[in-house]
């Protein structure tokens, strides 16, 4: 079953890299290409983290975020390997986050920035541009948070009987 989680992560990586390649080769930097009244294709380069955090930090952030993403990816992969058979939603969440983390890690290693191209907006209010990897990380995080609120019995407690 764990192979499926790594397959999902790999699918996210492949889709992310293909869409970033298409965006990078067919869009002009910062030019808004309307798709719907609330959605543009807009090529942007993010030198920082989420919401361009530390994007103007002078260059050191590239290697900092690269190292952080690599460590997180290793931790997530080990976590997936150690999952129990019944932890399917957790496995899905971790695989989405892993695929997204590696997708953005590849960009940082190759370009020194992350390629973003999806832009949502309402009127004059624009959400920061993002990519497929970012979307996978967000969806995975929502699933991870949702599963953390589930009240599943602990394996050890589920296998014991009460003596009272």
VENJOSUL-V560870 format. One record per residue. N is the residue number from 1. SS is DSSP state (~ for helix, > for strand, _ for the rest). PHI is phi as a letter, one per 20 degrees, with the letter a starting at -180 (NA if undefined). Layout:
N,SS,PHI
N,SS,PHI
This chain:
1,_,NA
2,~,f
3,~,f
4,~,f
5,~,f
6,~,f
7,~,f
8,~,f
9,~,g
10,~,f
11,~,f
12,~,f
13,~,g
14,~,f
15,~,f
16,~,f
17,~,f
18,~,f
19,~,f
20,~,f
21,~,f
22,~,f
23,~,f
24,~,f
25,~,e
26,~,d
27,_,d
28,_,e
29,>,g
30,_,m
31,_,e
32,>,e
33,>,d
34,>,f
35,>,d
36,>,b
37,_,f
38,_,c
39,>,b
40,>,c
41,>,e
42,>,b
43,>,f
44,>,b
45,>,d
46,>,d
47,_,e
48,_,d
49,_,d
50,~,g
51,~,l
52,~,m
53,_,g
54,_,m
55,_,f
56,_,d
57,_,e
58,_,n
59,_,o
60,~,f
61,~,f
62,~,g
63,~,f
64,~,f
65,~,f
66,~,f
67,~,f
68,~,f
69,~,f
70,~,f
71,~,f
72,~,f
73,~,f
74,~,f
75,~,g
76,~,f
77,~,f
78,~,f
79,~,f
80,~,f
81,~,g
82,_,e
83,_,f
84,_,e
85,_,g
86,_,e
87,_,e
88,~,f
89,~,f
90,~,f
91,~,f
92,~,f
93,~,g
94,~,f
95,~,f
96,~,f
97,~,f
98,~,f
99,~,f
100,~,f
101,~,f
102,~,f
103,~,g
104,~,f
105,~,f
106,~,g
107,~,g
108,~,f
109,~,f
110,~,e
111,_,d
112,_,n
113,_,b
114,>,d
115,>,e
116,>,d
117,>,b
118,>,d
119,>,c
120,>,d
121,>,b
122,>,c
123,_,l
124,_,d
125,>,d
126,>,d
127,_,f
128,_,g
129,_,f
130,>,b
131,_,b
132,~,f
133,~,f
134,~,f
135,~,f
136,~,f
137,~,f
138,~,f
139,~,f
140,~,f
141,~,f
142,~,f
143,~,f
144,~,g
145,~,f
146,~,f
147,~,f
148,~,f
149,_,e
150,_,f
151,_,d
152,_,e
153,_,f
154,_,f
155,~,g
156,~,f
157,~,f
158,~,f
159,_,e
160,_,d
161,_,d
162,_,f
163,_,d
164,_,e
